[in-house]
Amino acid sequence: MNLVFAGTPEFARVALERLLAAGFRVPLVLTQPDRPAGRGMKLQASPVKQLALEHGIAVAQPRSLRLDGKYPDDAASARQALQAAQADVMVVAAYGLILPAWVLQAPRLGCLNIHASVLPRWRGAAPIHRAIEAGDAQTGVTIMQMDEGLDTGDMLLVEKLAIGPDETTASLHDRLAALGGRLIVEALELAACGGLSATPQPAEGVTYAHKIDKAEGVIDWSLPATLTARRSRAFNPFPGLSASLAGESIKVWAARAQNAPTPAGSVPGQVIGRDGEGIRVATGDGVLVLTELQRAGGKRLAAADFLRGFDLTPGQVFDRPAGKAN
């Protein structure tokens, strides 16, 4: 089977690697343009592009695929490349561009998407983060026949997996990437022999996984401790949770909600204790225990090690986020 692959980050790279290992012919890869990254902000190729070049695969990096859009020359060039590839199917995984109708209709078998949730829950850009943030007990991967809607196409294959109690987006990402790579190979093998069936998504249970904004990582101490603890896992590695004390920014990489009510007389953001388990802080509902922290320019440290270099005592109050009342 001849296929075109469209994807950009590590999640997609894992899928492309599995497809190549399974023997599928991939004459063309579409990926996002190189972006500045790292301390030097030098242009860096996406993980998918790097793998494609290692295998001698042609790479196209259009800024848009809309023929009537802002970059019509990019779209026209991509169209020529797709026509030349004569693909039976396009596999899409975290590509980052909207596919217009002409792309969806170009391959004989259309476009198949690897989506990191059990649809219709968590359609959209950040399904892994939002599942952890919401406290979901399970998630999974859906192989979907793409249409012009936002993750609204028919489901072809679905497999669920449990979300561990200490799962971060980083660890869950890796498990879902491996699952997605396996499922897309299975889907294409079934498609090759006519054994792939489509099921419409349920009308109930639709939720949207909106893109993560860096501003969401600023701790709002008025929120419940349970939610902030989940966010410490959901926003790890990006954007991470952050707070400030006396104007100094501190990253909070790990935290848990303590099974205790908010102490009487305390205010949200107030340090109420420190011990071998971590730094206990009052919130709008419950107590949050900070267990891994990082100063600007420093290393990520367990709370006990962090406190050796940072004088933080009970009674101190973390700065309130901008726009929040005391």
C-alpha angles and dihedrals in degrees: 000000000000114000142175117216124211119188144111122195134055092277089062094041090060091054093048090050091053092048092051091047089052090057102252115153112238111184095169139032126193117202140156119279116269112278134205110259142163130032092304092047091224120166109271129192118234119256088252093053092048092053092045092053091048087058096042094248120155112250129207120190108186118176088216139005096208110111090203095041137095095289106038093159091057091049093047092050091049090050091054090049092050092049091050091050091059090205124191090206142359119226114207126193123167091327098157100219128094111245112225122214095267091060094045090052099042101085119065092239096034125229125319120202129206104215122186099224141055100264140260085031113083103008110177143043107325110034096147095052094044095049091056093042091053093050095243115177093213144015134167146169129291123198103208137188101234123233132171094278127088103273091323100127128118118284117244103175131005131184126176131209133184123254110229120231092246096036118141127196088253095057095039090048091058094049093047092046090055091047092048092051091052095045096050090053089051091047094052092046089052091046091053091061097037094252099121116106128190127225123192115239116256115262091224127071099035114161132165126228101211119204115274114255119205089229089066089069094068107101115241102202092198090070122089117278091234092060094047090048090053090048090053087063097036093052095047115137095007130067093344123207118279138187135171132225120193088346096307116122117230128186116221107204099171133023139153135201114248118225093242137096123253106276115253113257095021125119127218110277095024118137106234100174149346128209142140091297096055146272114319116214130183117237135183088274120017136337126299119208113208109210106167125034142167134202120216108281092007137102129270106263139183110253094255092054092042091055092056089070101029123061104221118158136179112275096038115121125215115235114268116246116260111276095020122116122231 
